[in-house]
Amino acid sequence: MDVIKDFKNDLLKRREVKLIIESEKNPGFEVAAEKIVSKFGVDKDLVVVNTVKSKFGRKTFLIDAFIYHSAADKERLKPKAKVKKAAGEAVAPAPAGGKK
């Protein structure tokens, strides 16, 4: 496991890390989080894996993740889920005419 980037972001109270790991198959988000926990010695609840990328035919995977300083910081900065509209829900029409 090679660490490409290890940036301490004091403003957002987290570490931003990028790692390259070797594996026979795609490790997935859970295995990637476990590897980060073992590498950095942090609590699994503070790790958020953003992406696990690879290129065709390679056995190396690029993992992009955040390690938060505390659970409160993680909850405060976690992106909110987007709400989808229901299929039959009507959308309010745009106002007709020019400026008022």
Residue, then its C-alpha position, 0 to 999 in steps of 0.5 A: m500500500d502506497v500513500i500518494k497524498d496525505f493532506k491535513n485539512d484543518l479548516l474542515k477538520r479531516r485528513e484527505v488521503k489517496l492510496i494505491i493498493e494491489s488486489e486481484k479484484n476490486p476491493g470495494f468500499e468496505v475493504a478499502a475502509e478496513k485497509i485505511v483503518s489498519k494503515f493509519g490506526v484510526d476508528k472505522d466510524l471516522v473514515v469515509v471512502n469517496t472513490v475506488k478506481s482502477k484501469f482495465g487490466r491492472k491490479t492496482f486501485l486508487i482509493d480516495a478517502f477522508i479521515y475525520h477528527s471526530a464523529a461530530d465533525k463527520e456529521r457536520l460536514k457530511p453531504k446531505a442526500k438529495v431528495k427526488k421528486a415523486a413520479g406524479e408530483a406536479v411542478a409549480p409553473a414558472p411565472a409568465g410574462g416579463k419583469k414585475 
